[in-house]
């Protein structure tokens, strides 16, 4: 049997949660690779037997309630419990896979903080291990929690050993590749760069014609590093100081959404700022068809700019911060760059773009051309076929 095991060492509910960006992407990739293997498993689940959990299901609502209740627990206790839960999840997923008693030729782990699941399964199952590496997991943990994990040394060692044991590693940019080589003493020869796109959220369409109003959008999660606050206040300043007819659509959900809604209500342009909540499928597609500019107001140095591909596929012009990873993938003929976390730089580029229909059309054309020539489901499938199936 030529079986592929995809590991995401958090929990199965996130793997099948449509509102989880990583879960949705992993499910998309598993479906792309189904025809290349006898069976594809996500953790201990056979992909052909699984369905994505749609937003609004009782399972997702139940998880939401648990998160709300967890806010009552002191942060230090919460972090300790969270790490203990994560370690327990690693053991459960490991046992779940081993108990399947299935032969696995290939293991593909989407690496998450502290995991040694792929590393252990490589030895137990005598399988080849490949890794998808989003970026430095402990750095991301510190950003969100303000401190190193309690199990810092163990987690860092698990990350190092997993990357060294992998036959192939995928990352999103040259700077991330350099980080892996320098930080973990990994051979550069086994690391390749490829952008992972969730094609269940990726549509291609012609640019929307600008009539009277320029429609600007952000699609994604309201998280700290996405800097939606920067976008809201720059948009407010743009309309107050310039004779511009524009609307801003903020599409998505997340922990900072209610805070951003309250902030927007204090502005005299609040009637031009639209919070749609989470949208998907046809409803999202129909709204994207009306957009002219897609904005990624914040990121981190290693983050994969998935939204740029989503915007560009729909023919939008795009603004994004200048980061090592985004600079590596795109040039200034394809997206409008601004300085990360710099309001004045952001506002200047937003004003220049919104007030020039010619620039909107030019940037839209450049980005769409790149995406159509270099990215697509078949390119992704071929990349992972080479990564997983070619001889070592």
Protein Blocks (a to p, Z undefined) as FASTA:
>chain_A
ZZdddddffbfklmmmmklmklmmmmmmmmmmmmmpfbdcehjbcfklpccddehiaklm
mmmmmmmmmmmpcfklmmmmmmmmmmmmmmmmmmmmmmnopacfbdcddddehiaklmmm
mmmnopacddddfbafklmmmmmnopacfklmmmmmmmmmmmmmpmbdcdfbfklmmmmm
mmnopafklpccdddddfklcccddddddfkbccdddeddddfklommmmmmmmmmmmmm
pccddddddededjklmmmmmmmmmpcklmmpccebjaehjllmmmmmmpmbdcdfbdcf
klccfklmmmmmnopacdddddfklmmmpccklbccddehilklmmmmmmmmmmmmklmm
mmmmmmmmmmmmmgcfklmmmmmmmmmmmcZZ
